Amino acid sequence: MNVTMRFPALIFDFDGTLIDSAPDIALALNRLLAGQGRPELPLAAVKAMIGDGAARLVDQAFTATGPSLPAEALPSMTERYLALYGALPADPACLYPGVTETLAALRHAGHRLGLCTNKPAGISRDLLAELGLAALFDAVAGGDTVAQRKPHPAPLRWVMDRLGVGPDGAVMVGDNANDVAAARGAGVPVVAVSYGYPRMSVADLGADAVIDRFADLPAALARLA
């Protein structure tokens, strides 16, 4: 079966799937912590916190470095973190090998591409533009696009609606349990990358396929089709 006809829509996670964002996330987060007299977090610790949205990231960072933030202080600290992160210039080196070329080839083959991330939508769109990827994507859902974030399937369904496909016409591509759970909830197959921020063994995620390189995605899609 023609892969494009079988899966007209391909929907991607961002952090740990398309880009290695952990160094910049850690930089912004540690600047926030330093401003509050907190110690810095090592990169490995930050990687383990990525994937649940900015507010959860900030909350975990403060809990890991001293007294937890009062609930009423979390929104302002999250806003401050996002300002620090958003001010960092996008580095093309953050793109994982093969991402740009593979996405362009998939788009050229006729797939429609979507982004479904827990990163805020505005920052996500800005990053896509700065990295030269914006024209490849037809829909972008961030952690603030609908009321729920991944692992809830709602943001994935939102992207599917805008790409004009149902569960039988889409594939989710991500790196952690939130992506797999969202895909399962939406009834779509899921491909996991092995190089991201899974927080557990990739083999235990329960994905339909696992790839070690982004460039292996077309072959994985062909097998799923």
N, C-alpha and C positions, 0 to 999 in steps of 0.2 A: 504493500500500500504506500502511496505517496505520503511522505512524512508531513508535508505542509497541509495536505488535505485532512490528514488524521488529526494533526495538532495545529490548527491555524493560529492559535495564540500561545505564546510562551511568556510566563510571568516570573520575574526574578526578584529575589531578595537583593539587598544592596551590600551592607557591611558583612565582610567575610565571604561573599559570593562573587561580587563584581570588583570590589575594592578592599584593600587592606587598610582600613580606616583606623585601626587600633592606635597607631602612633599619634595621630592627630587628636583622637578622642582622649588619649592619656595626657597629652600636652595641655589641652583645654581644661580637663578635669583637675589636673594637678595645679594649674594656675588658680582655679577656683578654690581648691583646698588650701593652698598657700595663703591666699587672701583671708582665710578664716583661721589661720594659725595651725592648720592641720599638716601632718607629714604627707609626703608624696606617696603615691601608690606605684609599685613596679608594673611594667607593661603586662606581665603575665596575669597579675591580679585584675587589671582593667579588662583584659580580653575575656576573662571569666564573667564579667558583668555586662558585656555587650549583648544586645538582642531584645531587651524588654522595654525599650523606650527611654527617653532622656530622664524623665522623673525617677524612674526606678534606678537608673544608673547613678544619679546624684544621691539618692537615698542610700544605696548600697555603699557608695564611696564614703559618705560621712559615718555610716555605721562601722565601716572597716577601719576608720582612723580616729575614733573617739566616740563621744556621746552621739546617739542618733539625733537627726534633725527633728525638731518639733514639726508636727504636721502643717502648722500654719506657715512655717518658714520654707517648706519645700517648693512651692510655686515660684517664689522670688529667686531662690538659689538655682532652680532649673532654668529660669529665664536668663540668669547671669551666665550659667554654663553655656547655654545655646548661643549667647552673644559672643562669648570667647571662642567657641568652636566655629561659629559662622564667620568670624573675622579671619580665620586662618586661610591662606591661599591654597587652592586645590593643587596638589602635586600629581602630575600625570603618572609618576612612578608608583602611585598607590593602586593603579589598575593591575589586577592580576594578569600574568602572561596569557596572551591569546584572547582576552576579553573583547577588545575593540574589533579585531578582525573577525572573530566568530560571530559577534552580534551583527556586524555589517553583513556577513555572509547569510545569516539566518533571515535577516530582513530582506536581503536581495532575493532569497529563495521564495519569499512570499509570506513568511510568518509575520504576525503582528506582535509587537513586544510591549510588555507592561512591567511596571516596577511596583512591588508590594513590600514596603519596609516599615519598621517601627520608628525609623528616623523621621523627624518632622518633614512634611511634604515640601515646604518652601525651601528648606536647606537641601533637600534631595534634588529638587529641580535645579537649584543653583549649581550644585555639584555636577549634575549631568551636563549642564551647559558648559561649565568651566573645563570639563574633561572631554568635551567634544562628542558627547553621546546623546544629547537632548533630541536631535532629529530622528533618532532611531526608535524612540519610545512614543507610543500613542496614548498611554495612560499611566499616571503616577499616583499611588496611594501611600500616604505617610501615616505615622502613628496618630496624627491628628485629623485625618480625613473623615473618618466615621467615628462613632462613639466607642467602638471596640478596637483593640490592637490584636495582632497575632499573639497567641495561638488561636484566637477566635477567627473563624473563616470570613467574617463580614468584610474586612478590607480586601481580601482576595476576591470575594464575590463582586465587590464594587468595581474592581479592575476588570473582571470578566464581563460584567455588564457593559462597560465602556468599550471593550474590545469586541463586543457582539457575539460572545460564545457562551455555551453552556458547559457543564462539567465534562461532556464527552469531547470537547474541542480544545482543551487547555492542558498545559503542564506547568507545575510549579518547580522552580529551581532555587534551592537554598542551601544553608549550611548547618542549621540547628533544629532542635526539636520543635520550636515554634513554627517553622516553615512546614515541617511534616504534619503537625497537628492541624494547621490551617488548611493544608491541602486535603487531608483526610476529611475534615469537616465540610469542605466544599465539594468533595467527591471527585477530585482530580488526582492523577498520578503525580509523583514527585521524584525529582532527581536531586540527590545530595552531593555537594562537593566535599572532598575529604580534607581540604586545606584551610578551612575557615575557623570559626569559633564555636564548635559544637557543644562544649561543656560536658560531653559524654562521648563514649566510643561511637564513631560514625556508623559502625556496623550495627549498633543497637538503636539507631534512629528509626528504623523501619521504612526507609525509603525504597522506592521501586527500583532504583539504580543508583550507584555511587560512581562518581568520576574523580580521578586524581588531577586532571588538567581541564581547564575550561574548554580547551580546543577539542576535548573528547565528547562534548555535548551532542553534536550532530549524530555521531555513531550511537550514543545512548538513546537518543530519540528514535532512531531507526529501529533499534531493538524493541523499544516499547510499542512502536507502531505495528 
